[in-house]
Amino acid sequence: MAAFDDFEKLDIRVGEIVRAEVFEKAKRPAYKLWVDFGEEIGTKKSSAQIADCYDKGELIGKQVLGVVNFPPRQIADFMSEVLILGVYAKQGVVLVQPEQAVRKGDRLG
């Protein structure tokens, strides 16, 4: 079992997708995302296997939740700097989003 202290170590913030590209070299259908987490953190890159549920064009401007304090991870020729949160659903991975618009960089609490 994980302890609550383990959860508190995660820095989960709201970001806004500002750029999206098809990730041609990914093993499964994915996008390269650039997510703006506000002034304190800035824009970070992420690889997200969400192509089954989202068209590239509809992603720009979406608010998402991401873990911003994991170490970067090399995926093919791309360095993923944050983990964007999603739900593994029947139709594919569905993004976790705030119900209302909030400021970029706000923390999950």
Secondary structure, DSSP 8 states (H G I E B T S, - for coil): ---HHHHHT--EEEEEEEEEEE-TT-SSS-EEEEEE--TTT-EEEEEE--TTT--HHHHTT-EEEEE-SS--EEETTEEE-SEE-EEEETTEEEE---SS---TT-B--
